[in-house]
């Protein structure tokens, strides 16, 4: 199940990210888009676990009629998305980075609805929401289901920023905005290093949870979807039990073997029982 070259592993370790091109075929992307379309069709405003466009309540496009911007625990909502989370091309890449035994941390979708100003989402690091963890073997994969770039719903990054630790976060008022803008205090020092790659359907971005990044706005007339899967090594422990997602601590691989949903559930039950008995 080896997926990454040594150069790719080294790039991730040094730069904090690696871009994997053409991981999923056109037909696979279409299957995932169909799964998301089925989910988004009935996610009217107020649905638990979903976020919505705060700029507009007007109807969206055919793919995302209710202008959903975020949907959590998607692996539990559709077998096609569960299979994507367990795809050996994703799991194998993380085994190459973190070792043979992986657990899940998050399974979600970020949707940039039509003509969405996503600047309020701001520059951030994911790790402060996860800490404290027992080690640093935690990272995210975004699978892009459309062509996405600087103004079309892509992702911007600051290479090597995973090496500076967790910086202070804040929020600022912006005149005329219906929400505050999320910021990293002192980000100006890192802004000259920002990159905004162009992604094609089927590409995957893997990035360290400590890297500075942001989701870009989508100034097109079609919704753009990125599938989020966060994995961590089995020995990366959520020390305070902060993770309340359904996928939390769900075994994904053992000895590099991708587990079936049934195997994952059974093993999680056994591991929880063992911890409770030991505690």
C-alpha positions as CSV (number, residue, x, y, z in Angstrom):
1,X,0.0,0.0,0.0
2,X,3.0,2.3,-0.5
3,X,1.7,5.5,-2.1
4,X,4.3,8.2,-1.6
5,X,7.8,8.5,-2.9
6,X,10.6,9.4,-0.6
7,X,10.7,12.8,-2.2
8,X,7.0,13.4,-1.4
9,X,7.5,12.3,2.2
10,X,10.5,14.6,2.5
11,X,8.5,17.5,1.0
12,X,5.7,17.0,3.5
13,X,8.1,16.9,6.4
14,X,10.0,20.0,5.4
15,X,7.3,22.1,3.7
16,X,4.3,20.9,5.8
17,X,2.3,19.8,2.8
18,X,2.3,17.7,-0.4
19,X,0.1,17.9,-3.5
20,X,-0.9,14.6,-5.1
21,X,-2.1,15.0,-8.6
22,X,-4.7,12.9,-10.4
23,X,-5.3,10.6,-7.5
24,X,-8.9,10.0,-8.5
25,X,-10.3,9.5,-12.0
26,X,-13.0,11.6,-13.6
27,X,-15.5,8.8,-13.0
28,X,-14.5,8.5,-9.3
29,X,-15.0,12.3,-8.9
30,X,-18.4,12.1,-10.6
31,X,-19.4,9.3,-8.1
32,X,-18.3,11.5,-5.2
33,X,-20.2,14.5,-6.6
34,X,-23.3,12.4,-7.0
35,X,-23.0,11.4,-3.3
36,X,-22.6,15.0,-2.2
37,X,-25.5,16.1,-4.4
38,X,-27.8,13.6,-2.8
39,X,-26.8,14.8,0.7
40,X,-27.0,18.5,-0.2
41,X,-30.5,18.2,-1.8
42,X,-32.3,18.0,1.5
43,X,-30.0,20.0,3.9
44,X,-32.2,22.9,4.5
45,X,-31.1,25.6,6.8
46,X,-31.0,24.5,10.4
47,X,-29.9,21.0,9.8
48,X,-27.5,19.9,12.6
49,X,-23.9,19.4,11.6
50,X,-24.2,21.7,8.6
51,X,-23.1,25.4,8.1
52,X,-24.7,27.8,5.7
53,X,-23.8,30.9,3.6
54,X,-24.2,33.9,5.8
55,X,-24.1,36.4,3.0
56,X,-27.2,35.2,1.2
57,X,-30.4,33.2,1.7
58,X,-31.2,33.1,-2.0
59,X,-31.2,29.6,-3.7
60,X,-27.9,28.3,-4.8
61,X,-27.2,26.1,-7.8
62,X,-28.4,22.6,-8.7
63,X,-25.6,20.9,-6.8
64,X,-26.0,23.0,-3.6
65,X,-29.5,24.5,-3.6
66,X,-29.6,25.5,0.1
67,X,-26.1,27.2,0.1
68,X,-24.5,24.8,2.5
69,X,-20.9,25.7,3.3
70,X,-19.9,22.9,5.7
71,X,-21.2,19.4,6.4
72,X,-19.7,17.2,9.1
73,X,-19.4,13.4,9.6
74,X,-20.1,12.7,5.9
75,X,-18.6,9.2,6.1
76,X,-21.6,8.2,8.3
77,X,-24.1,9.7,5.8
78,X,-23.3,7.9,2.6
79,X,-21.5,4.6,1.8
80,X,-19.7,6.2,-1.1
81,X,-18.1,8.8,1.2
82,X,-17.2,6.1,3.8
83,X,-15.5,4.2,1.0
84,X,-13.6,7.4,0.0
85,X,-12.3,7.9,3.6
86,X,-11.0,4.3,3.5
87,X,-9.5,4.5,0.0
88,X,-6.1,2.9,0.0
89,X,-4.7,5.8,-2.0
90,X,-5.5,8.1,0.9
91,X,-4.9,5.7,3.8
92,X,-1.7,4.5,2.2
93,X,-0.3,8.0,1.9
94,X,-0.9,8.6,5.6
95,X,0.6,5.2,6.5
96,X,3.7,6.4,4.6
97,X,3.8,9.5,6.8
98,X,2.7,8.3,10.2
99,X,3.0,4.5,10.3
100,X,0.9,1.4,9.7
101,X,-1.9,2.1,12.2
102,X,-4.2,5.0,11.5
103,X,-7.3,6.3,13.2
104,X,-9.8,8.9,12.0
105,X,-10.2,12.4,13.3
106,X,-12.6,14.1,11.0
107,X,-14.7,13.4,7.9
108,X,-16.3,16.5,6.4
109,X,-17.0,18.5,3.3
110,X,-16.4,22.2,2.7
111,X,-18.6,23.6,0.0
112,X,-17.9,27.0,-1.6
113,X,-21.3,28.0,-2.8
114,X,-21.8,30.2,-5.9
115,X,-20.2,33.7,-5.6
116,X,-19.1,33.1,-2.0
117,X,-16.8,35.6,-0.2
118,X,-15.1,33.2,2.1
119,X,-12.5,35.7,3.4
120,X,-14.2,35.7,6.8
121,X,-13.0,32.1,7.3
122,X,-9.5,33.6,7.5
123,X,-6.0,32.3,8.0
124,X,-5.8,29.7,10.7
125,X,-4.2,26.5,11.9
126,X,-6.3,23.4,12.7
127,X,-4.1,22.1,15.5
128,X,-5.2,24.6,18.2
129,X,-8.7,23.0,18.0
130,X,-7.2,19.5,18.4
131,X,-4.7,20.1,21.2
132,X,-3.5,18.7,23.4
133,X,-2.4,15.6,21.5
134,X,0.2,13.1,22.5
135,X,2.3,13.7,19.4
136,X,2.2,15.6,16.0
137,X,1.2,12.7,13.8
138,X,-2.1,14.3,12.6
139,X,-2.8,15.8,9.2
140,X,-5.6,16.5,6.7
141,X,-6.3,15.4,3.1
142,X,-8.6,17.6,0.9
143,X,-9.9,15.8,-2.2
144,X,-11.0,18.4,-4.8
145,X,-14.1,17.6,-6.8
146,X,-13.8,20.6,-9.1
147,X,-11.2,22.9,-10.7
148,X,-10.3,25.2,-7.8
149,X,-7.7,28.0,-7.4
150,X,-7.1,31.4,-5.7
151,X,-10.5,32.9,-6.5
152,X,-12.4,29.6,-7.3
153,X,-12.6,27.9,-4.0
154,X,-9.0,26.5,-3.6
155,X,-6.7,26.4,-0.6
156,X,-3.8,28.8,0.2
157,X,-0.9,27.8,2.4
158,X,2.2,29.1,4.1
159,X,5.0,26.6,3.5
160,X,7.0,25.6,6.5
161,X,4.7,27.4,8.9
162,X,4.0,24.1,10.7
163,X,7.4,24.6,12.3
164,X,6.5,27.7,14.3
165,X,4.0,26.2,16.7
166,X,0.5,27.4,17.4
167,X,0.1,31.1,17.1
168,X,-2.5,33.3,18.8
169,X,-5.9,33.5,17.1
170,X,-8.4,36.4,17.0
171,X,-11.4,37.8,15.3
172,X,-11.9,41.3,13.9
173,X,-15.0,43.3,12.9
174,X,-15.2,44.2,9.2
175,X,-17.6,47.0,8.2
176,X,-20.7,45.7,6.3
177,X,-19.9,42.0,7.1
178,X,-22.5,39.8,8.9
179,X,-19.8,38.1,10.8
180,X,-16.3,38.7,12.2
181,X,-13.2,37.7,10.3
182,X,-10.9,35.0,11.8
183,X,-7.2,36.0,11.9
184,X,-3.8,34.8,13.1
185,X,-2.2,37.5,15.2
186,X,1.0,38.6,13.6
187,X,0.3,36.9,10.3
188,X,1.8,39.8,8.3
189,X,5.3,38.3,8.9
190,X,4.3,35.2,7.0
191,X,2.2,36.7,4.2
192,X,5.0,37.0,1.7
193,X,5.4,33.3,1.7
194,X,1.8,32.5,0.8
195,X,1.1,30.1,-2.1
196,X,-2.2,29.5,-3.8
197,X,-2.0,26.4,-6.0
198,X,-4.4,25.5,-8.7
199,X,-6.1,22.2,-8.2
200,X,-7.9,20.0,-10.7
201,X,-10.7,17.5,-10.0
202,X,-9.2,14.4,-8.4
203,X,-6.2,16.1,-6.9
204,X,-5.5,15.8,-3.2
205,X,-3.7,18.2,-0.9
206,X,-2.2,16.7,2.2
207,X,-1.2,19.1,4.9
208,X,0.1,19.1,8.5
209,X,-2.5,20.3,11.0
210,X,-0.1,22.9,12.3
211,X,0.4,24.6,8.9
212,X,-1.2,28.1,8.3
213,X,-3.8,27.9,5.6
214,X,-7.1,29.3,4.4
215,X,-10.0,28.3,2.2
216,X,-10.4,30.7,-0.7
217,X,-13.5,32.4,-2.0
218,X,-15.4,31.1,-5.0
219,X,-16.3,33.8,-7.5
220,X,-17.9,31.5,-10.0
221,X,-21.5,30.4,-10.7
222,X,-21.0,26.8,-9.6
223,X,-20.5,25.4,-6.1
224,X,-17.1,23.9,-5.5
225,X,-16.6,21.0,-3.1
226,X,-13.6,19.7,-1.2
227,X,-13.8,16.5,0.8
228,X,-12.0,16.6,4.1
229,X,-10.4,13.6,5.8
230,X,-8.2,14.1,8.8
231,X,-6.2,11.1,9.9
232,X,-3.8,10.5,12.8
233,X,-1.5,7.8,14.0
234,X,-3.0,5.3,16.5
235,X,-0.6,6.6,19.1
236,X,-1.7,10.2,18.5
237,X,-4.0,10.5,21.5
238,X,-6.6,13.1,22.1
239,X,-5.6,13.8,25.7
240,X,-8.7,15.7,26.8
241,X,-11.3,14.0,24.7
242,X,-12.1,17.2,22.7
243,X,-13.0,15.4,19.5
244,X,-16.7,14.8,19.4
245,X,-17.0,13.8,15.8
246,X,-18.4,10.4,15.0
247,X,-15.2,9.4,13.3
248,X,-13.1,10.2,16.4
249,X,-10.6,7.3,17.2
250,X,-12.2,5.1,14.6
251,X,-9.6,2.6,13.4
252,X,-8.9,3.0,9.7
253,X,-5.9,0.8,9.1
254,X,-4.0,-1.8,11.2
255,X,-0.7,-3.0,9.9
256,X,-1.4,-1.0,6.7
257,X,-4.6,-3.0,6.0
258,X,-7.6,-0.8,5.4
259,X,-10.4,-2.0,7.6
260,X,-14.0,-2.4,6.6
261,X,-16.7,-0.4,8.4
262,X,-17.7,-3.4,10.4
263,X,-14.1,-4.2,11.3
264,X,-13.6,-0.5,12.4
265,X,-16.7,-0.5,14.6
266,X,-15.8,-3.8,16.3
267,X,-12.2,-2.8,16.9
268,X,-13.2,0.6,18.3
269,X,-15.6,-1.1,20.7
270,X,-12.8,-3.5,21.9
271,X,-10.3,-0.7,22.3
272,X,-12.7,1.4,24.3
273,X,-13.5,-1.5,26.5
274,X,-9.8,-2.2,27.0
275,X,-9.1,1.4,27.9
276,X,-12.0,1.5,30.3
277,X,-10.8,-1.7,32.0
278,X,-7.3,-0.4,32.3
279,X,-8.5,2.9,33.7
